[in-house]
């Protein structure tokens, strides 16, 4: 299973081989957010997990400004499922669209 995070300036492909995929401003993160533009994103903000569940999940690492799915803030240190076309937001402005390529999603786009 793969996940694509579509951002403003770049798309990120995440596969289940890299678990968890860390997102934040720090250079130790797998997806490093531009710290000049997104000051409200924590150094180690959240992680994406493929842990045998049907869908990939995101966990907020107790960030200062929160992680949101479709406008709803998720609880820190709790894994929440991501679905195709969800909006994943870090802080107030850093937003990604979740794309989960699969035969089912392709069929849904063709209808």
Buried (B, 14 or more C-beta within 10 A) or exposed (E): EBBBBEBEEEEBEBEBEEEBBBBBBBEEBBBBBBEEEBEBBBBBBBBBBBEEEEBBBBBBBBBEBBBBBEEEEBEEEEBBEBEBEBEBBBBEEBBBBBBBEEEEEEEEEEE
